[in-house]
């Protein structure tokens, strides 16, 4: 079982950054428990950075708003589940929570509880607050598993029939993983974006990935700086027109740019590229089984949340 609570590890760090730029208002309440914009942005921020590669201006704003609404509904659902957990007086063993905390810290390269306490303290939080949040998210995942996932199964015949009916779904599109260096026109380089862009255009040609990451850390004011500007996989056909005009070939290790838009100037490093590919049944059957299980789990999950919503008092303030 993959604990959703892993996503909340950097809550305090993200909250600190967001509070400087966003109005942390209450968006909704679930039986009196408030949900703020900060709660939503903790989850949506990485995905919002991804959207910026695919959309621009008004369409980008529209997609971000859509994403935030979807995340808000997810947060509401999790609050409902946790309230159900408490209503039934369920308990998790504290040593189980402590062990999962240790796994989480290691997965994010935090070497000790002392280091974690320092990170939390810098962002105005305490270890007890962090433990409570971890406990809540593990409790929610555990109850969802028990209520929705435990009894789900599919047969080999189900899997084969699914492949026959959805063959087109098993042709993957060409996709690309990028690192991106961003010079915002209204950012830290507002006064010198154009000359800096001209300098980087000459400097970045033929540079290695390590050198590109170093340039990101020095110059970029775009997304995912801690990851060297790395983004998730994007279908080539979904790239913004301004980007696809500049990225003229999809060869690993190539640097392209500048791509100029209304809001920024961009440089790109191609980290990985995948060609379009049609998957055979033998290759696909394990993934089909996972997909079918996910669909059944999702159906059970929505039925469970629907039941909780019927008995809840939910207010929206947006």
C-alpha positions as semicolon CSV with decimal commas, in nm:
position;residue;x (nm);y (nm);z (nm)
1;X;0,000;0,000;0,000
2;X;0,142;0,338;-0,099
3;X;0,071;0,593;0,170
4;X;-0,064;0,921;0,036
5;X;0,085;1,080;0,346
6;X;0,425;1,081;0,174
7;X;0,296;1,374;-0,031
8;X;0,263;1,582;0,281
9;X;0,627;1,561;0,384
10;X;0,713;1,909;0,263
11;X;0,395;2,070;0,396
12;X;0,570;2,318;0,618
13;X;0,829;2,412;0,357
14;X;0,567;2,466;0,088
15;X;0,338;2,653;0,326
16;X;0,616;2,897;0,411
17;X;0,678;2,975;0,044
18;X;0,311;2,996;-0,045
19;X;0,221;3,230;0,237
20;X;0,433;3,500;0,077
21;X;0,244;3,495;-0,251
22;X;-0,104;3,356;-0,193
23;X;-0,399;3,461;0,021
24;X;-0,436;3,163;0,257
25;X;-0,815;3,187;0,289
26;X;-1,072;2,925;0,383
27;X;-1,214;2,755;0,073
28;X;-1,450;2,510;0,239
29;X;-1,541;2,344;0,566
30;X;-1,631;1,982;0,642
31;X;-1,854;1,947;0,945
32;X;-1,692;2,262;1,077
33;X;-1,330;2,169;0,992
34;X;-1,183;2,440;0,765
35;X;-0,989;2,371;0,443
36;X;-0,763;2,654;0,331
37;X;-0,597;2,751;0,007
38;X;-0,269;2,641;0,167
39;X;-0,412;2,288;0,212
40;X;-0,487;2,277;-0,161
41;X;-0,159;2,430;-0,280
42;X;0,043;2,181;-0,076
43;X;-0,079;1,917;-0,321
44;X;-0,139;2,113;-0,640
45;X;0,183;2,316;-0,665
46;X;0,401;2,050;-0,836
47;X;0,124;1,978;-1,086
48;X;0,076;2,351;-1,151
49;X;0,443;2,373;-1,251
50;X;0,379;2,090;-1,499
51;X;0,078;2,271;-1,649
52;X;0,297;2,573;-1,727
53;X;0,478;2,363;-1,989
54;X;0,154;2,275;-2,166
55;X;-0,059;2,592;-2,145
56;X;-0,021;2,968;-2,145
57;X;-0,199;3,281;-2,025
58;X;-0,577;3,249;-1,991
59;X;-0,580;2,877;-2,066
60;X;-0,311;2,817;-1,804
61;X;-0,516;3,007;-1,545
62;X;-0,821;2,801;-1,642
63;X;-0,634;2,471;-1,606
64;X;-0,484;2,573;-1,271
65;X;-0,829;2,667;-1,139
66;X;-0,967;2,333;-1,259
67;X;-0,681;2,148;-1,089
68;X;-0,729;2,334;-0,762
69;X;-1,100;2,253;-0,760
70;X;-1,021;1,884;-0,814
71;X;-0,764;1,890;-0,534
72;X;-1,011;2,068;-0,305
73;X;-1,262;1,786;-0,357
74;X;-0,988;1,534;-0,279
75;X;-0,898;1,715;0,043
76;X;-1,267;1,731;0,142
77;X;-1,295;1,356;0,083
78;X;-0,994;1,283;0,301
79;X;-1,131;1,500;0,581
80;X;-1,455;1,301;0,565
81;X;-1,265;0,974;0,588
82;X;-1,065;1,090;0,887
83;X;-1,381;1,202;1,061
84;X;-1,526;0,856;0,994
85;X;-1,208;0,703;1,140
86;X;-1,248;0,906;1,459
87;X;-1,625;0,848;1,477
88;X;-1,561;0,471;1,498
89;X;-1,290;0,530;1,758
90;X;-1,031;0,347;1,548
91;X;-0,668;0,372;1,660
92;X;-0,332;0,320;1,492
93;X;-0,038;0,181;1,690
94;X;0,199;0,469;1,758
95;X;0,504;0,254;1,678
96;X;0,352;0,184;1,334
97;X;0,325;0,560;1,273
98;X;0,676;0,620;1,406
99;X;0,820;0,352;1,175
100;X;0,643;0,503;0,875
101;X;0,781;0,845;0,969
102;X;1,133;0,702;0,962
103;X;1,072;0,555;0,616
104;X;0,939;0,890;0,496
105;X;1,240;1,082;0,626
106;X;1,482;0,844;0,456
107;X;1,295;0,861;0,125
108;X;1,338;1,240;0,126
109;X;1,703;1,223;0,235
110;X;1,642;1,368;0,580
111;X;1,902;1,192;0,792
112;X;1,757;1,233;1,142
113;X;1,463;1,349;1,353
114;X;1,685;1,635;1,468
115;X;1,725;1,755;1,109
116;X;1,350;1,727;1,057
117;X;1,285;1,931;1,371
118;X;1,516;2,204;1,237
119;X;1,329;2,213;0,904
120;X;0,996;2,234;1,084
121;X;1,118;2,500;1,326
122;X;1,243;2,717;1,039
123;X;0,889;2,711;0,900
124;X;0,708;2,779;1,225
125;X;0,593;2,423;1,290
126;X;0,661;2,162;1,558
127;X;0,737;1,791;1,548
128;X;0,410;1,719;1,730
129;X;0,213;1,901;1,458
130;X;0,399;1,705;1,192
131;X;0,333;1,373;1,371
132;X;-0,037;1,457;1,397
133;X;-0,051;1,525;1,023
134;X;0,133;1,202;0,946
135;X;-0,102;1,009;1,176
136;X;-0,407;1,159;1,004
137;X;-0,289;1,071;0,655
138;X;-0,187;0,715;0,742
139;X;-0,521;0,669;0,920
140;X;-0,708;0,791;0,613
141;X;-0,513;0,558;0,382
142;X;-0,568;0,264;0,614
143;X;-0,943;0,319;0,634
144;X;-0,976;0,368;0,257
145;X;-0,787;0,042;0,208
146;X;-1,015;-0,142;0,448
147;X;-1,339;0,005;0,318
148;X;-1,263;0,013;-0,058
149;X;-0,962;-0,193;-0,166
150;X;-0,938;-0,508;0,040
151;X;-1,197;-0,716;-0,149
152;X;-1,123;-0,600;-0,505
153;X;-1,005;-0,861;-0,761
154;X;-1,013;-0,938;-1,137
155;X;-0,982;-1,268;-1,330
156;X;-0,742;-1,354;-1,620
157;X;-1,043;-1,362;-1,856
158;X;-1,138;-1,012;-1,743
159;X;-0,787;-0,895;-1,829
160;X;-0,785;-1,053;-2,179
161;X;-1,131;-0,919;-2,264
162;X;-1,024;-0,573;-2,155
163;X;-0,721;-0,580;-2,387
164;X;-0,935;-0,681;-2,685
165;X;-1,180;-0,398;-2,619
166;X;-0,918;-0,127;-2,556
167;X;-0,630;-0,202;-2,793
168;X;-0,592;0,164;-2,889
169;X;-0,522;0,246;-2,526
170;X;-0,202;0,044;-2,541
171;X;-0,032;0,255;-2,803
172;X;0,174;0,506;-2,611
173;X;0,243;0,851;-2,749
174;X;0,589;0,998;-2,796
175;X;0,685;1,162;-2,470
176;X;0,966;1,372;-2,331
177;X;1,113;1,451;-1,991
178;X;1,267;1,797;-1,966
179;X;1,472;2,011;-1,738
180;X;1,372;2,374;-1,775
181;X;1,552;2,699;-1,700
182;X;1,314;2,994;-1,673
183;X;1,386;3,367;-1,688
184;X;1,061;3,537;-1,590
185;X;1,010;3,878;-1,749
186;X;0,864;4,000;-1,421
187;X;1,093;3,802;-1,194
188;X;1,437;3,841;-1,043
189;X;1,585;3,905;-1,389
190;X;1,323;4,160;-1,496
191;X;1,584;4,423;-1,584
192;X;1,832;4,195;-1,761
193;X;1,630;3,900;-1,895
194;X;1,714;3,968;-2,261
195;X;2,093;4,015;-2,225
196;X;2,108;3,719;-1,986
197;X;1,914;3,511;-2,239
198;X;2,164;3,605;-2,513
199;X;2,451;3,510;-2,282
200;X;2,294;3,175;-2,195
201;X;2,215;3,099;-2,560
202;X;2,588;3,103;-2,632
203;X;2,696;2,946;-2,303
204;X;2,449;2,654;-2,287
205;X;2,516;2,493;-2,627
206;X;2,656;2,144;-2,582
207;X;2,646;2,159;-2,204
208;X;2,609;1,842;-1,998
209;X;2,312;1,770;-1,772
210;X;2,521;1,852;-1,465
211;X;2,617;2,189;-1,615
212;X;2,255;2,262;-1,707
213;X;2,142;2,185;-1,351
214;X;2,409;2,421;-1,221
215;X;2,281;2,695;-1,456
216;X;1,927;2,635;-1,330
217;X;2,041;2,684;-0,971
218;X;2,222;3,006;-1,065
219;X;1,977;3,177;-1,300
220;X;1,631;3,016;-1,307
221;X;1,332;3,160;-1,123
222;X;1,100;2,891;-1,253
223;X;0,956;2,570;-1,105
224;X;1,126;2,276;-0,932
225;X;1,458;2,445;-0,860
226;X;1,548;2,184;-0,597
227;X;1,515;1,916;-0,865
228;X;1,727;2,108;-1,117
229;X;1,419;2,227;-1,307
230;X;1,314;1,869;-1,382
231;X;0,953;1,812;-1,493
232;X;0,747;1,495;-1,528
233;X;0,689;1,320;-1,859
234;X;0,492;1,523;-2,115
235;X;0,349;1,397;-2,444
236;X;0,535;1,568;-2,727
237;X;0,206;1,667;-2,891
238;X;0,103;1,846;-2,571
239;X;0,402;2,083;-2,561
240;X;0,323;2,449;-2,603
241;X;0,367;2,569;-2,961
242;X;0,646;2,810;-2,860
243;X;0,838;2,521;-2,704
244;X;0,790;2,271;-2,986
245;X;0,920;2,527;-3,237
246;X;1,246;2,556;-3,044
247;X;1,293;2,186;-2,956
248;X;1,376;2,070;-3,307
249;X;1,481;1,713;-3,226
250;X;1,417;1,479;-2,938
251;X;1,761;1,347;-2,858
252;X;1,865;1,279;-2,500
253;X;2,123;1,526;-2,372
254;X;2,040;1,808;-2,614
255;X;1,999;2,170;-2,499
256;X;1,752;2,403;-2,672
257;X;1,650;2,764;-2,629
258;X;1,568;3,035;-2,592
259;X;1,192;3,002;-2,632
260;X;1,030;3,338;-2,573
261;X;0,672;3,376;-2,450
262;X;0,477;3,667;-2,309
263;X;0,567;3,571;-1,954
264;X;0,921;3,433;-1,972
265;X;1,224;3,308;-2,165
266;X;1,297;2,936;-2,147
267;X;1,588;2,698;-2,205
268;X;1,547;2,319;-2,215
269;X;1,757;2,011;-2,150
270;X;1,621;1,682;-2,287
271;X;1,663;1,436;-2,001
272;X;1,479;1,143;-2,163
273;X;1,269;1,067;-2,470
274;X;1,032;0,779;-2,550
275;X;0,911;0,689;-2,898
276;X;0,550;0,595;-2,967
277;X;0,503;0,223;-2,902
278;X;0,224;-0,036;-2,927
279;X;0,227;-0,287;-2,642
280;X;0,144;-0,656;-2,698
281;X;-0,097;-0,846;-2,474
282;X;0,186;-1,028;-2,297
283;X;0,357;-0,698;-2,227
284;X;0,034;-0,529;-2,127
285;X;-0,148;-0,786;-1,914
286;X;0,009;-0,693;-1,582
287;X;-0,065;-0,326;-1,641
288;X;-0,419;-0,410;-1,753
289;X;-0,475;-0,600;-1,432
290;X;-0,347;-0,301;-1,235
291;X;-0,571;-0,066;-1,435
292;X;-0,879;-0,282;-1,381
293;X;-0,804;-0,311;-1,011
294;X;-0,761;0,067;-0,996
295;X;-1,095;0,117;-1,171
296;X;-1,272;-0,115;-0,927
297;X;-1,101;0,054;-0,634
298;X;-1,198;0,395;-0,767
299;X;-1,560;0,285;-0,803
300;X;-1,566;0,153;-0,445
301;X;-1,393;0,469;-0,321
302;X;-1,647;0,702;-0,484
303;X;-1,935;0,497;-0,343
304;X;-1,780;0,522;0,005
305;X;-1,717;0,897;-0,021
306;X;-2,068;0,946;-0,161
307;X;-2,211;0,779;0,147
308;X;-2,003;0,999;0,377
309;X;-2,105;1,315;0,191
310;X;-2,474;1,235;0,233
311;X;-2,435;1,255;0,609
312;X;-2,196;1,553;0,617
313;X;-2,237;1,929;0,631
314;X;-2,004;2,075;0,367
315;X;-1,978;2,447;0,300
316;X;-1,795;2,614;0,012
317;X;-1,663;2,970;0,029
318;X;-1,547;3,009;-0,332
